[in-house]
């Protein structure tokens, strides 16, 4: 008896069910390390009036899609600012943003693991 091969399980990033960093502060994410050429790749409707960072709508970055703490994604992921690229699951910035939203920290010992209680 032959069995069909099963697809390998892919680990989803904990970021796809979080979004806390994208809703931390209207002053973050800001532009600091990007070149003019890199900034030109970000669609203008997502850039704030001061041209210093991402536009916030309500309590979140305007490029964030989905429901914070449930299912999220960045609508400009490939051209997101450096500060967004630097924030990694479970690092200090991530933990601070999650704490501000009443979310537990992410267990960085187990990639793709659920947050620790």
Secondary structure, 3 states (H helix, E strand, C coil): CCCCCCCCCCCCCHHHHCCHHHHCECCECECCCCCHHHHCCCCHHHECCCCCEECEECCEECCEEEECCCEEEECCHHHCCHHHHHCCCCCHHHHHHHHHCCCCCECCCCCCCCECC
